[in-house]
Amino acid sequence: MTSLFEPAQFGALALAHRVVMAPLTRLRSAQPGDIPTALNAEYYGQRASQGGLLITEATDIADDARGYPGAPGIHSPEQIAGWRLATDAVHAKGGLIVNQLWHCGRISHSSMRPDGSVPVAPSAIAAPGGHVNVRGEGVAFETPHALEVRELAAVVASFRQAAVNAKDAGFDGIEVHGANGYLLDQFLRDGSNQRTDVYGGNFENRTRFLLEVVDAVAGVWGAARVGVRLSPWGSFNGMSDSDTGALFDYVVAALATRGLAYLHLVEPRADQNSDVNALNADAPDVASRFKRIFGGPVIAAGGFTRETGEAAVAAGNADAIAFGRLFIANPDLPERFRQGAALNRHDRSTFYGGGAKGYTDYPALG
Ligand SMILES: Cc1cc2nc3c(=O)[nH]c(=O)nc-3n(C[C@H](O)[C@H](O)[C@H](O)COP(=O)(O)O)c2cc1C
């Protein structure tokens, strides 16, 4: 039986243990410019461990990919230099760090976009409910502009350039953010993708854009340093599909042919806006279902504790576990797990925005 503290080889990434830091948006980049800071580097450095894998917060691939004020980018020289501070801090402790590349699609607002135009999406279907504008005030979602085919090529080019920039910033690889209702997920699911061209309709067509992005990024890094995050059955950001299981069986089978470092799956149990971890009653165990299809390394995330994480890895349902809220509150989470030490409790009020409070001031052991 495999334990959380056995090494693992994920493509070209050699992990000394299987306690992974989940991607966590914290909205603390320097403004204007969405630039990672020394404080951000301190935060990642605190959470690094020998051979431990960290996944960064979702990072904008371009100015027109933004959706949350305060999120960092990886498209300007200043941002690349800022990220270099974080990758150096993690490498100084022998850790690994991959950059989660993000385009928000319709989960944005015209006030955040460089030319003031409405956000973009596969189809002109607004997400239900509301979002924030550039000043962080609540606003209704706007009806997005349906990307034209020639505009899609520009988005793929932005992903490719962001991957090049991430290399310059010293990362160990890339995670493509295909989860949680952002642009790539919007293309996958028919609740948000009603296109009638080769990017909509059947599974092959709806998966096409994700694969173009994955292949572009893999062209820069090699597939063995690229992971992909998916959230089948996740309903965050108003996502739905008429045949979720069959759709993601197809998506994962297509990804399985590409020799990726890993597939990262979000179990549909953790509502990230509350601390209720109830499993979605209609959903199967996502990691074990798709691990069978993917074949390669799988990271599972979503409401795991040390005990349930150990059990998932021991059962062979996942190869590693990504922890989100536990890593926010416990900078030395792998060591605490190893020792069976008590855990700090997170403070939800400091998740997004602000400074060191609730960010770099959670105590380490000793
Ligand atoms: C504050 C916060 C920010 C998050 N930001 C991201 C993100 O940038 N990218 C992403 O893929 N998931 C994001 N998530 C989801 C987490 O990666 C993770 O899947 C979720 O928190 C469930 O894991 P947990 O129960 O261990 O916290 C975020 C979650 C939280 C709580």
The ligand as a MOL file (V3000), in Angstrom:
LIG
                    3D

  0  0  0     0  0            999 V3000
M  V30 BEGIN CTAB
M  V30 COUNTS 31 33 0 0 0
M  V30 BEGIN ATOM
M  V30 1 C -9.1910 30.7060 -1.1310 0
M  V30 2 C -9.3070 29.7010 -2.2400 0
M  V30 3 C -8.7790 30.0020 -3.4860 0
M  V30 4 C -8.8120 29.0560 -4.5340 0
M  V30 5 N -8.2270 29.3660 -5.7360 0
M  V30 6 C -8.1420 28.4150 -6.6920 0
M  V30 7 C -7.3920 28.6600 -7.8830 0
M  V30 8 O -6.7740 29.7190 -8.0730 0
M  V30 9 N -7.3650 27.6840 -8.8270 0
M  V30 10 C -8.0230 26.4750 -8.6510 0
M  V30 11 O -7.9540 25.6130 -9.5300 0
M  V30 12 N -8.7080 26.2150 -7.5130 0
M  V30 13 C -8.7610 27.1330 -6.5380 0
M  V30 14 N -9.3950 26.8500 -5.3560 0
M  V30 15 C -9.8650 25.4670 -5.0970 0
M  V30 16 C -8.7820 24.6790 -4.3540 0
M  V30 17 O -7.6620 24.4480 -5.1820 0
M  V30 18 C -9.3030 23.3150 -3.8470 0
M  V30 19 O -9.7340 22.5250 -4.9280 0
M  V30 20 C -10.4520 23.4940 -2.8500 0
M  V30 21 O -10.1210 24.4320 -1.8620 0
M  V30 22 C -10.8130 22.1900 -2.1580 0
M  V30 23 O -9.6850 21.6850 -1.4620 0
M  V30 24 P -9.6020 21.7880 0.1570 0
M  V30 25 O -10.8370 21.1300 0.6730 0
M  V30 26 O -8.3540 21.0260 0.5010 0
M  V30 27 O -9.5420 23.2330 0.5210 0
M  V30 28 C -9.4090 27.7960 -4.3110 0
M  V30 29 C -9.9580 27.5150 -3.0540 0
M  V30 30 C -9.8990 28.4280 -2.0230 0
M  V30 31 C -10.4610 28.0610 -0.6780 0
M  V30 END ATOM
M  V30 BEGIN BOND
M  V30 1 1 1 2
M  V30 2 1 2 3
M  V30 3 2 2 30
M  V30 4 2 3 4
M  V30 5 1 4 5
M  V30 6 1 4 28
M  V30 7 2 5 6
M  V30 8 1 6 7
M  V30 9 1 6 13
M  V30 10 2 7 8
M  V30 11 1 7 9
M  V30 12 1 9 10
M  V30 13 2 10 11
M  V30 14 1 10 12
M  V30 15 2 12 13
M  V30 16 1 13 14
M  V30 17 1 14 15
M  V30 18 1 14 28
M  V30 19 1 15 16
M  V30 20 1 16 17
M  V30 21 1 16 18
M  V30 22 1 18 19
M  V30 23 1 18 20
M  V30 24 1 20 21
M  V30 25 1 20 22
M  V30 26 1 22 23
M  V30 27 1 23 24
M  V30 28 2 24 25
M  V30 29 1 24 26
M  V30 30 1 24 27
M  V30 31 2 28 29
M  V30 32 1 29 30
M  V30 33 1 30 31
M  V30 END BOND
M  V30 END CTAB
M  END
